[in-house]
Amino acid sequence: MDRFIKAAIEEARLGLQEGGIPIGSVLVKDGTILSRGHNRRVQDNDPVMHAEIDCLRKSGRIGSYQDTVLYSTLMPCFLCAGAVVQFGIKRVVAGESENFSGAKEFMEKHGVEVIDLDLEECKQLMHEFINNNPKLWKEDIGKL
């Protein structure tokens, strides 16, 4: 497991400790983490503060995102995939897509390389959360 997905997992665990949804993300350029984020929907009472959005907001204005890679513990949803496409991020690395299939095909149709690591640690983290918090999870994915 590389250090970037490990950093995303750290963010997911931080979100869980804060009482939120355990999804984490990091933005990487030239082997350096530019920003880190986690799902803050519960903590900030903000319906669009997904991990990837939090991460992108924290990166600030970096000009071009074309040479960046976005790592996320879970396959990005359509909201976050839209941000990936909008900003021209060309590569997304997801920890897993078993618990939520996300918008992989949408990103690929828009020229984004999507890698699903299928990591047991990411799957287990989300599986436990979903089992313990089904209503909150359904709210997060718009299925409530």
Secondary structure, DSSP 8 states (H G I E B T S, - for coil): --HHHHHHHHHHHHHHHTTS---EEEEEETTEEEEEEE--HHHHT-TT--HHHHHHHHH---S--TTEEEEESS---HHHHHHHHHHT--EEEES--SS--TTHHHHHHTT-EEEE---HHHHHHHHHHHHH-HHHHHHHTT--
